[in-house]
Amino acid sequence: MKIKFYDNKESHGIIIDWNEVRKLYKKLNTPKEFYNPCTLPLETCPYSDIMSERSIGKTTNLLLFGMCANKLYGTIIQYIRQSDDMTAPSVAKELFETILSYENGRYVRQLTDERYNSIYVRWRRAYYCLRDDDGKVIDQSEEPFLVMLSIDRNLTYKSSYNAPKGDFILYDEFIGKPPSELEFVNFMDLLKTIIRQRKTPRVILSANLVNQNHIYFREQEISKEVRKMKAGDSEIFTTERGTRIYVEIFGSKPTQIKLDINKMFFGFKNPRMASITGSEELWAFDCYPHIVVDENDKYITRQLRLKIEDLMLQADIVETLERGIIANVHPCTTSYSDSIILTNGEIWAKNEFYGVGKGVLCELFWRLYRANKVYFDSNETGALLAEYVRNIKRKI
């Protein structure tokens, strides 16, 4: 491809014709039932959040798409994980297993015009290579087509890492183990190190469906919208300051073999298995005790609220015959001047308090929470309160 630069300045990045990348990707003829990255609106959105159940080929096909960009423009994939141990050699071996095993490594041969037949990983860099019949490397590409990075090493990269061709950035499994409070900022810091002054990079965040209340959605200012999305939905959102984010929850019609496997091995009523089975529930939740109403229940107070982003939860303190004093938590739409409102955001009114709050009512609620005597209208509400607790600085 004839290389052109934004504003005729190399420092502003190579202009990538993503349609050309899509054309090359389609020539790979990947299995139709798996994820297709050609739908990404890379011309208009610098960010894409792609979520789905497991085992639909997201990572493999996104890597292949990046490898197509590498062939046409020399783009070097920036493959990001949460921590350094997630980029270890054993992980790298698994990362390319499907690409190398499919039709005896056809993808590599096709993308390198038959010059190479395998992939060689060293020092967290992946190179195309030629292996003989004994598996020995007898030739390899001069430049890597992929570099593996981790967010927890962002300060190390900041002073020494340079990626002038790092225009395809893939943060894989971004909904993983609970992130630290500063992880999103550290991720942005790493992106700044990679991007520098270029206009060309595209950032893809990929994950199996787990937590709809994940902190990344709040940091991206799309949490309210994401909670409303269903399998098969895709939409472009724009933040208040103008950053565009494409969000897709990839959903495909289950094949008969998938239905058979789910029935045979995974037919359990556990909402945390959504990403495994492809459940219509989409998100994986822990199970929380549900509200049970008895005619003898006596409401002590309905004064306590918890404001979490754009949602409001109400905590009813109730005296019951069998369970003693408990709290029932459920969404609500209103608050009153005498309400006590807890929040993990900004304080806007005199009856709002950060975190666990203060006073007799707040102390009672958190005592009930610690004693597992809080009940919820749904698992989603329970997960929302659990996420709130994880994000407040002061321990309950």
BELHULIN-V81070 format. One record per residue. N is the residue number from 1. RES is the residue in three letters. SS is DSSP state (h for helix, s for strand, l for the rest). PHI is phi in whole degrees, 0 to 359 (none if undefined). D_LAST is the distance of its C-alpha to the last C-alpha in Angstrom with 1 decimal. Layout:
# BELHULIN-V81070
n->N res->RES ss->SS phi->PHI d_last->D_LAST
n->N res->RES ss->SS phi->PHI d_last->D_LAST
This chain:
# BELHULIN-V81070
n->1 res->MET ss->l phi->none d_last->58.9
n->2 res->LYS ss->l phi->285 d_last->60.1
n->3 res->ILE ss->l phi->274 d_last->57.2
n->4 res->LYS ss->l phi->235 d_last->56.5
n->5 res->PHE ss->s phi->244 d_last->53.9
n->6 res->TYR ss->h phi->300 d_last->52.0
n->7 res->ASP ss->h phi->56 d_last->53.9
n->8 res->ASN ss->h phi->57 d_last->56.3
n->9 res->LYS ss->l phi->237 d_last->53.9
n->10 res->GLU ss->h phi->300 d_last->52.7
n->11 res->SER ss->h phi->294 d_last->49.6
n->12 res->HIS ss->h phi->269 d_last->48.5
n->13 res->GLY ss->l phi->100 d_last->48.7
n->14 res->ILE ss->s phi->283 d_last->51.0
n->15 res->ILE ss->l phi->283 d_last->51.5
n->16 res->ILE ss->l phi->259 d_last->50.7
n->17 res->ASP ss->l phi->273 d_last->52.4
n->18 res->TRP ss->h phi->293 d_last->49.8
n->19 res->ASN ss->h phi->294 d_last->52.4
n->20 res->GLU ss->h phi->294 d_last->54.4
n->21 res->VAL ss->h phi->296 d_last->51.4
n->22 res->ARG ss->h phi->298 d_last->51.0
n->23 res->LYS ss->h phi->299 d_last->54.7
n->24 res->LEU ss->h phi->293 d_last->54.5
n->25 res->TYR ss->h phi->300 d_last->51.4
n->26 res->LYS ss->h phi->298 d_last->53.2
n->27 res->LYS ss->h phi->291 d_last->56.1
n->28 res->LEU ss->l phi->289 d_last->53.8
n->29 res->ASN ss->l phi->55 d_last->53.9
n->30 res->THR ss->l phi->289 d_last->50.4
n->31 res->PRO ss->l phi->306 d_last->49.8
n->32 res->LYS ss->l phi->292 d_last->49.4
n->33 res->GLU ss->l phi->282 d_last->46.6
n->34 res->PHE ss->l phi->264 d_last->44.2
n->35 res->TYR ss->l phi->300 d_last->42.3
n->36 res->ASN ss->l phi->245 d_last->44.6
n->37 res->PRO ss->h phi->285 d_last->43.5
n->38 res->CYS ss->h phi->295 d_last->46.6
n->39 res->THR ss->h phi->279 d_last->44.7
n->40 res->LEU ss->l phi->295 d_last->42.4
n->41 res->PRO ss->l phi->277 d_last->43.4
n->42 res->LEU ss->l phi->290 d_last->43.6
n->43 res->GLU ss->l phi->293 d_last->46.2
n->44 res->THR ss->l phi->243 d_last->43.8
n->45 res->CYS ss->l phi->238 d_last->40.2
n->46 res->PRO ss->l phi->288 d_last->39.0
n->47 res->TYR ss->s phi->241 d_last->35.8
n->48 res->SER ss->s phi->221 d_last->35.7
n->49 res->ASP ss->s phi->257 d_last->32.7
n->50 res->ILE ss->s phi->243 d_last->34.2
n->51 res->MET ss->s phi->230 d_last->32.4
n->52 res->SER ss->s phi->193 d_last->33.8
n->53 res->GLU ss->l phi->290 d_last->33.7
n->54 res->ARG ss->l phi->283 d_last->34.7
n->55 res->SER ss->l phi->63 d_last->38.3
n->56 res->ILE ss->l phi->239 d_last->39.9
n->57 res->GLY ss->l phi->78 d_last->40.9
n->58 res->LYS ss->h phi->301 d_last->38.7
n->59 res->THR ss->h phi->298 d_last->38.5
n->60 res->THR ss->h phi->301 d_last->42.1
n->61 res->ASN ss->h phi->285 d_last->43.6
n->62 res->LEU ss->h phi->292 d_last->41.6
n->63 res->LEU ss->h phi->297 d_last->42.9
n->64 res->LEU ss->h phi->299 d_last->46.4
n->65 res->PHE ss->h phi->297 d_last->46.2
n->66 res->GLY ss->h phi->296 d_last->45.2
n->67 res->MET ss->h phi->292 d_last->48.0
n->68 res->CYS ss->h phi->295 d_last->50.4
n->69 res->ALA ss->h phi->297 d_last->49.4
n->70 res->ASN ss->h phi->296 d_last->50.0
n->71 res->LYS ss->h phi->296 d_last->53.5
n->72 res->LEU ss->h phi->278 d_last->54.4
n->73 res->TYR ss->h phi->233 d_last->52.8
n->74 res->GLY ss->l phi->76 d_last->51.7
n->75 res->THR ss->l phi->300 d_last->48.0
n->76 res->ILE ss->l phi->253 d_last->45.8
n->77 res->ILE ss->s phi->297 d_last->42.7
n->78 res->GLN ss->s phi->258 d_last->39.4
n->79 res->TYR ss->s phi->265 d_last->37.3
n->80 res->ILE ss->s phi->248 d_last->33.7
n->81 res->ARG ss->s phi->233 d_last->30.9
n->82 res->GLN ss->l phi->292 d_last->27.3
n->83 res->SER ss->l phi->225 d_last->28.0
n->84 res->ASP ss->h phi->300 d_last->31.2
n->85 res->ASP ss->h phi->295 d_last->31.3
n->86 res->MET ss->h phi->279 d_last->31.7
n->87 res->THR ss->h phi->243 d_last->35.0
n->88 res->ALA ss->l phi->295 d_last->36.5
n->89 res->PRO ss->h phi->307 d_last->40.2
n->90 res->SER ss->h phi->295 d_last->39.3
n->91 res->VAL ss->h phi->291 d_last->37.2
n->92 res->ALA ss->h phi->299 d_last->40.1
n->93 res->LYS ss->h phi->298 d_last->42.5
n->94 res->GLU ss->h phi->292 d_last->40.6
n->95 res->LEU ss->h phi->301 d_last->40.2
n->96 res->PHE ss->l phi->257 d_last->44.0
n->97 res->GLU ss->h phi->301 d_last->44.9
n->98 res->THR ss->h phi->293 d_last->45.5
n->99 res->ILE ss->h phi->299 d_last->47.5
n->100 res->LEU ss->h phi->281 d_last->49.7
n->101 res->SER ss->h phi->273 d_last->50.3
n->102 res->TYR ss->h phi->291 d_last->51.1
n->103 res->GLU ss->h phi->47 d_last->54.9
n->104 res->ASN ss->h phi->57 d_last->55.4
n->105 res->GLY ss->l phi->78 d_last->53.7
n->106 res->ARG ss->h phi->301 d_last->55.5
n->107 res->TYR ss->h phi->303 d_last->52.9
n->108 res->VAL ss->h phi->295 d_last->53.4
n->109 res->ARG ss->h phi->299 d_last->57.1
n->110 res->GLN ss->h phi->292 d_last->57.2
n->111 res->LEU ss->h phi->284 d_last->55.1
n->112 res->THR ss->l phi->247 d_last->57.1
n->113 res->ASP ss->l phi->53 d_last->60.5
n->114 res->GLU ss->l phi->70 d_last->60.9
n->115 res->ARG ss->l phi->287 d_last->60.7
n->116 res->TYR ss->l phi->237 d_last->57.6
n->117 res->ASN ss->l phi->229 d_last->56.4
n->118 res->SER ss->s phi->204 d_last->53.0
n->119 res->ILE ss->s phi->230 d_last->49.9
n->120 res->TYR ss->s phi->239 d_last->49.3
n->121 res->VAL ss->s phi->247 d_last->45.9
n->122 res->ARG ss->s phi->213 d_last->45.8
n->123 res->TRP ss->l phi->52 d_last->43.3
n->124 res->ARG ss->l phi->61 d_last->41.1
n->125 res->ARG ss->s phi->231 d_last->44.0
n->126 res->ALA ss->s phi->252 d_last->45.9
n->127 res->TYR ss->s phi->241 d_last->49.6
n->128 res->TYR ss->s phi->287 d_last->52.3
n->129 res->CYS ss->s phi->213 d_last->54.6
n->130 res->LEU ss->s phi->247 d_last->57.8
n->131 res->ARG ss->s phi->249 d_last->57.8
n->132 res->ASP ss->l phi->277 d_last->60.9
n->133 res->ASP ss->l phi->296 d_last->61.5
n->134 res->ASP ss->l phi->267 d_last->59.8
n->135 res->GLY ss->l phi->86 d_last->56.6
n->136 res->LYS ss->l phi->281 d_last->57.5
n->137 res->VAL ss->s phi->283 d_last->56.7
n->138 res->ILE ss->s phi->247 d_last->60.0
n->139 res->ASP ss->s phi->197 d_last->59.0
n->140 res->GLN ss->s phi->208 d_last->55.9
n->141 res->SER ss->l phi->292 d_last->55.0
n->142 res->GLU ss->l phi->290 d_last->54.8
n->143 res->GLU ss->l phi->256 d_last->51.7
n->144 res->PRO ss->l phi->287 d_last->48.5
n->145 res->PHE ss->l phi->261 d_last->47.6
n->146 res->LEU ss->s phi->209 d_last->43.9
n->147 res->VAL ss->s phi->236 d_last->41.5
n->148 res->MET ss->s phi->262 d_last->38.1
n->149 res->LEU ss->s phi->230 d_last->35.3
n->150 res->SER ss->s phi->225 d_last->31.6
n->151 res->ILE ss->h phi->295 d_last->28.9
n->152 res->ASP ss->h phi->289 d_last->27.5
n->153 res->ARG ss->h phi->249 d_last->31.0
n->154 res->ASN ss->h phi->300 d_last->31.4
n->155 res->LEU ss->h phi->292 d_last->32.0
n->156 res->THR ss->h phi->294 d_last->34.8
n->157 res->TYR ss->h phi->294 d_last->36.5
n->158 res->LYS ss->h phi->305 d_last->36.3
n->159 res->SER ss->h phi->267 d_last->39.0
n->160 res->SER ss->h phi->227 d_last->41.3
n->161 res->TYR ss->l phi->270 d_last->40.9
n->162 res->ASN ss->l phi->225 d_last->43.4
n->163 res->ALA ss->l phi->226 d_last->43.8
n->164 res->PRO ss->l phi->295 d_last->46.5
n->165 res->LYS ss->l phi->249 d_last->47.0
n->166 res->GLY ss->l phi->276 d_last->43.3
n->167 res->ASP ss->l phi->263 d_last->43.5
n->168 res->PHE ss->s phi->241 d_last->41.9
n->169 res->ILE ss->s phi->248 d_last->38.3
n->170 res->LEU ss->s phi->240 d_last->36.4
n->171 res->TYR ss->s phi->265 d_last->32.7
n->172 res->ASP ss->s phi->268 d_last->32.6
n->173 res->GLU ss->l phi->57 d_last->29.6
n->174 res->PHE ss->l phi->290 d_last->27.3
n->175 res->ILE ss->l phi->266 d_last->24.9
n->176 res->GLY ss->l phi->240 d_last->24.2
n->177 res->LYS ss->l phi->292 d_last->21.4
n->178 res->PRO ss->l phi->308 d_last->18.2
n->179 res->PRO ss->l phi->282 d_last->19.4
n->180 res->SER ss->l phi->288 d_last->18.0
n->181 res->GLU ss->l phi->300 d_last->17.1
n->182 res->LEU ss->l phi->261 d_last->20.7
n->183 res->GLU ss->h phi->299 d_last->22.6
n->184 res->PHE ss->h phi->299 d_last->24.1
n->185 res->VAL ss->h phi->297 d_last->25.4
n->186 res->ASN ss->h phi->295 d_last->26.7
n->187 res->PHE ss->h phi->296 d_last->28.4
n->188 res->MET ss->h phi->298 d_last->30.0
n->189 res->ASP ss->h phi->296 d_last->31.1
n->190 res->LEU ss->h phi->295 d_last->32.7
n->191 res->LEU ss->h phi->299 d_last->34.4
n->192 res->LYS ss->h phi->299 d_last->35.8
n->193 res->THR ss->h phi->298 d_last->37.3
n->194 res->ILE ss->h phi->286 d_last->38.9
n->195 res->ILE ss->h phi->283 d_last->40.1
n->196 res->ARG ss->l phi->55 d_last->41.3
n->197 res->GLN ss->l phi->251 d_last->43.7
n->198 res->ARG ss->l phi->278 d_last->44.7
n->199 res->LYS ss->l phi->265 d_last->44.5
n->200 res->THR ss->l phi->270 d_last->45.1
n->201 res->PRO ss->l phi->299 d_last->42.0
n->202 res->ARG ss->s phi->233 d_last->40.2
n->203 res->VAL ss->s phi->248 d_last->36.7
n->204 res->ILE ss->s phi->246 d_last->35.8
n->205 res->LEU ss->s phi->253 d_last->32.3
n->206 res->SER ss->s phi->240 d_last->32.7
n->207 res->ALA ss->s phi->199 d_last->30.3
n->208 res->ASN ss->s phi->280 d_last->30.3
n->209 res->LEU ss->l phi->296 d_last->28.4
n->210 res->VAL ss->l phi->222 d_last->24.8
n->211 res->ASN ss->l phi->231 d_last->22.1
n->212 res->GLN ss->l phi->289 d_last->23.2
n->213 res->ASN ss->l phi->260 d_last->19.8
n->214 res->HIS ss->l phi->301 d_last->20.4
n->215 res->ILE ss->h phi->298 d_last->19.6
n->216 res->TYR ss->h phi->296 d_last->23.4
n->217 res->PHE ss->h phi->294 d_last->24.4
n->218 res->ARG ss->h phi->291 d_last->22.3
n->219 res->GLU ss->h phi->295 d_last->23.7
n->220 res->GLN ss->l phi->277 d_last->27.1
n->221 res->GLU ss->l phi->66 d_last->26.6
n->222 res->ILE ss->l phi->230 d_last->27.6
n->223 res->SER ss->h phi->298 d_last->24.6
n->224 res->LYS ss->h phi->299 d_last->26.0
n->225 res->GLU ss->h phi->289 d_last->29.3
n->226 res->VAL ss->h phi->297 d_last->28.2
n->227 res->ARG ss->h phi->297 d_last->26.5
n->228 res->LYS ss->l phi->269 d_last->29.9
n->229 res->MET ss->l phi->279 d_last->31.9
n->230 res->LYS ss->l phi->236 d_last->33.7
n->231 res->ALA ss->l phi->303 d_last->35.6
n->232 res->GLY ss->l phi->95 d_last->38.7
n->233 res->ASP ss->l phi->279 d_last->37.3
n->234 res->SER ss->s phi->212 d_last->37.7
n->235 res->GLU ss->s phi->200 d_last->37.4
n->236 res->ILE ss->s phi->255 d_last->37.5
n->237 res->PHE ss->s phi->244 d_last->34.9
n->238 res->THR ss->s phi->235 d_last->35.3
n->239 res->THR ss->l phi->288 d_last->32.6
n->240 res->GLU ss->l phi->302 d_last->33.0
n->241 res->ARG ss->l phi->262 d_last->34.6
n->242 res->GLY ss->l phi->102 d_last->36.9
n->243 res->THR ss->l phi->279 d_last->35.6
n->244 res->ARG ss->s phi->262 d_last->36.8
n->245 res->ILE ss->s phi->229 d_last->34.8
n->246 res->TYR ss->s phi->267 d_last->36.4
n->247 res->VAL ss->s phi->239 d_last->34.1
n->248 res->GLU ss->s phi->226 d_last->35.7
n->249 res->ILE ss->s phi->253 d_last->34.5
n->250 res->PHE ss->l phi->291 d_last->37.4
n->251 res->GLY ss->l phi->224 d_last->38.6
n->252 res->SER ss->l phi->234 d_last->41.9
n->253 res->LYS ss->l phi->295 d_last->43.7
n->254 res->PRO ss->l phi->296 d_last->43.1
n->255 res->THR ss->l phi->284 d_last->46.2
n->256 res->GLN ss->h phi->297 d_last->47.6
n->257 res->ILE ss->h phi->295 d_last->46.8
n->258 res->LYS ss->h phi->293 d_last->43.1
n->259 res->LEU ss->h phi->298 d_last->43.1
n->260 res->ASP ss->h phi->295 d_last->44.9
n->261 res->ILE ss->h phi->294 d_last->42.4
n->262 res->ASN ss->h phi->300 d_last->39.4
n->263 res->LYS ss->h phi->293 d_last->41.1
n->264 res->MET ss->h phi->287 d_last->42.2
n->265 res->PHE ss->h phi->243 d_last->39.1
n->266 res->PHE ss->l phi->234 d_last->36.0
n->267 res->GLY ss->l phi->275 d_last->36.5
n->268 res->PHE ss->l phi->238 d_last->33.1
n->269 res->LYS ss->l phi->276 d_last->30.8
n->270 res->ASN ss->l phi->238 d_last->27.8
n->271 res->PRO ss->h phi->295 d_last->26.5
n->272 res->ARG ss->h phi->283 d_last->25.3
n->273 res->MET ss->h phi->266 d_last->29.0
n->274 res->ALA ss->h phi->302 d_last->29.9
n->275 res->SER ss->h phi->287 d_last->30.7
n->276 res->ILE ss->h phi->273 d_last->32.8
n->277 res->THR ss->h phi->265 d_last->34.9
n->278 res->GLY ss->l phi->75 d_last->35.0
n->279 res->SER ss->l phi->300 d_last->33.7
n->280 res->GLU ss->l phi->296 d_last->34.1
n->281 res->GLU ss->l phi->290 d_last->30.4
n->282 res->LEU ss->l phi->67 d_last->30.2
n->283 res->TRP ss->l phi->267 d_last->26.5
n->284 res->ALA ss->l phi->264 d_last->24.9
n->285 res->PHE ss->l phi->237 d_last->21.9
n->286 res->ASP ss->l phi->291 d_last->20.0
n->287 res->CYS ss->l phi->270 d_last->20.8
n->288 res->TYR ss->l phi->238 d_last->18.5
n->289 res->PRO ss->l phi->296 d_last->19.4
n->290 res->HIS ss->s phi->265 d_last->21.6
n->291 res->ILE ss->l phi->295 d_last->22.2
n->292 res->VAL ss->l phi->236 d_last->25.0
n->293 res->VAL ss->l phi->260 d_last->26.7
n->294 res->ASP ss->l phi->240 d_last->28.9
n->295 res->GLU ss->l phi->296 d_last->31.4
n->296 res->ASN ss->l phi->270 d_last->30.2
n->297 res->ASP ss->l phi->298 d_last->26.6
n->298 res->LYS ss->s phi->239 d_last->26.0
n->299 res->TYR ss->s phi->283 d_last->23.8
n->300 res->ILE ss->s phi->274 d_last->21.9
n->301 res->THR ss->s phi->200 d_last->20.7
n->302 res->ARG ss->s phi->240 d_last->20.5
n->303 res->GLN ss->s phi->276 d_last->19.3
n->304 res->LEU ss->s phi->274 d_last->15.9
n->305 res->ARG ss->s phi->233 d_last->16.1
n->306 res->LEU ss->s phi->233 d_last->14.2
n->307 res->LYS ss->s phi->264 d_last->16.6
n->308 res->ILE ss->s phi->237 d_last->16.4
n->309 res->GLU ss->l phi->56 d_last->19.6
n->310 res->ASP ss->l phi->265 d_last->22.5
n->311 res->LEU ss->s phi->252 d_last->20.8
n->312 res->MET ss->s phi->235 d_last->19.5
n->313 res->LEU ss->s phi->251 d_last->17.6
n->314 res->GLN ss->s phi->248 d_last->18.0
n->315 res->ALA ss->s phi->250 d_last->15.9
n->316 res->ASP ss->s phi->269 d_last->18.5
n->317 res->ILE ss->s phi->271 d_last->17.6
n->318 res->VAL ss->s phi->231 d_last->20.5
n->319 res->GLU ss->s phi->261 d_last->22.2
n->320 res->THR ss->s phi->243 d_last->24.1
n->321 res->LEU ss->l phi->288 d_last->26.8
n->322 res->GLU ss->l phi->271 d_last->25.8
n->323 res->ARG ss->l phi->250 d_last->22.0
n->324 res->GLY ss->s phi->73 d_last->21.2
n->325 res->ILE ss->s phi->276 d_last->18.6
n->326 res->ILE ss->s phi->225 d_last->16.8
n->327 res->ALA ss->s phi->234 d_last->15.6
n->328 res->ASN ss->s phi->254 d_last->17.9
n->329 res->VAL ss->s phi->248 d_last->16.9
n->330 res->HIS ss->s phi->204 d_last->19.8
n->331 res->PRO ss->s phi->295 d_last->21.2
n->332 res->CYS ss->l phi->216 d_last->23.0
n->333 res->THR ss->l phi->243 d_last->25.4
n->334 res->THR ss->l phi->226 d_last->25.3
n->335 res->SER ss->l phi->221 d_last->23.3
n->336 res->TYR ss->l phi->233 d_last->24.9
n->337 res->SER ss->l phi->297 d_last->25.2
n->338 res->ASP ss->l phi->264 d_last->23.1
n->339 res->SER ss->l phi->290 d_last->20.3
n->340 res->ILE ss->s phi->257 d_last->16.8
n->341 res->ILE ss->s phi->246 d_last->15.9
n->342 res->LEU ss->s phi->263 d_last->12.7
n->343 res->THR ss->s phi->210 d_last->13.6
n->344 res->ASN ss->l phi->253 d_last->13.2
n->345 res->GLY ss->l phi->247 d_last->16.8
n->346 res->GLU ss->l phi->287 d_last->19.2
n->347 res->ILE ss->l phi->265 d_last->19.1
n->348 res->TRP ss->l phi->243 d_last->22.5
n->349 res->ALA ss->l phi->221 d_last->22.5
n->350 res->LYS ss->l phi->290 d_last->21.7
n->351 res->ASN ss->l phi->261 d_last->19.5
n->352 res->GLU ss->s phi->257 d_last->17.2
n->353 res->PHE ss->s phi->223 d_last->14.0
n->354 res->TYR ss->s phi->281 d_last->12.1
n->355 res->GLY ss->l phi->67 d_last->8.7
n->356 res->VAL ss->l phi->271 d_last->6.5
n->357 res->GLY ss->l phi->72 d_last->9.8
n->358 res->LYS ss->l phi->206 d_last->11.1
n->359 res->GLY ss->l phi->102 d_last->13.3
n->360 res->VAL ss->h phi->298 d_last->13.9
n->361 res->LEU ss->h phi->295 d_last->13.5
n->362 res->CYS ss->h phi->296 d_last->10.1
n->363 res->GLU ss->h phi->299 d_last->8.9
n->364 res->LEU ss->h phi->296 d_last->11.1
n->365 res->PHE ss->h phi->300 d_last->10.0
n->366 res->TRP ss->h phi->289 d_last->6.4
n->367 res->ARG ss->h phi->294 d_last->8.3
n->368 res->LEU ss->h phi->295 d_last->10.8
n->369 res->TYR ss->h phi->297 d_last->8.8
n->370 res->ARG ss->h phi->296 d_last->7.9
n->371 res->ALA ss->l phi->272 d_last->11.6
n->372 res->ASN ss->l phi->58 d_last->12.9
n->373 res->LYS ss->l phi->243 d_last->14.5
n->374 res->VAL ss->s phi->249 d_last->13.9
n->375 res->TYR ss->s phi->239 d_last->17.2
n->376 res->PHE ss->s phi->230 d_last->18.5
n->377 res->ASP ss->l phi->286 d_last->21.9
n->378 res->SER ss->l phi->201 d_last->22.1
n->379 res->ASN ss->h phi->296 d_last->20.8
n->380 res->GLU ss->h phi->299 d_last->20.7
n->381 res->THR ss->h phi->294 d_last->18.3
n->382 res->GLY ss->h phi->299 d_last->16.0
n->383 res->ALA ss->h phi->294 d_last->16.4
n->384 res->LEU ss->h phi->295 d_last->15.8
n->385 res->LEU ss->h phi->292 d_last->12.3
n->386 res->ALA ss->h phi->298 d_last->11.5
n->387 res->GLU ss->h phi->293 d_last->13.0
n->388 res->TYR ss->h phi->301 d_last->11.1
n->389 res->VAL ss->h phi->297 d_last->7.7
n->390 res->ARG ss->h phi->295 d_last->9.9
n->391 res->ASN ss->h phi->266 d_last->11.3
n->392 res->ILE ss->l phi->279 d_last->8.9
n->393 res->LYS ss->l phi->284 d_last->9.4
n->394 res->ARG ss->l phi->271 d_last->6.5
n->395 res->LYS ss->l phi->289 d_last->3.8
n->396 res->ILE ss->l phi->280 d_last->0.0
